[in-house]
Amino acid sequence: MKYYAKLISINKDVEEEVIFAFGEYNICCFIDYSPVPLRVGNIYLVELGLWFNDDMQVETSKDKHFFIKRERNTFQHIINGYLFEDKLVLSNLIFEDELFYDFSYFEKDFITIKPDRITVSIID
């Protein structure tokens, strides 16, 4: 999905690591693609994606709240949201991926996933 997001920070040591503000969520992202130089404080049109090093693991969640929580100082996150078709809904954010069709038996329920990173592509 595409969003307008404000660039909050760029890691000085890992140039692909950035933090974008998406309304109520500040998310540490891995830059997949950027055709322009990035400047902190600017707003960019971006496309979010999920990356899994291995197979996606999905668990049902008893927690009926939306959240994204970064694991320590890594790119990995814990995401809790509502699964609908090929979309994971987190109030104002939606992650869309065909891999979610493999878990259609969890559809219309809250699930937890742990992507190895959340990717961002800057759209020119």
DAJO-V331777 format. One record per helix or strand of 3 or more residues. SS is the DSSP state (H for helix, E for strand). FROM is the first residue (numbers start at 1). TO is the last residue. If there is no record, write none. Layout:
# DAJO-V331777
SS_FROM_TO, SS_FROM_TO
This chain:
# DAJO-V331777
E_2_10, E_17_22, E_25_33, E_43_51, E_58_60, E_67_70, E_77_84, E_87_90, E_93_96, H_98_106, E_109_113, E_117_123
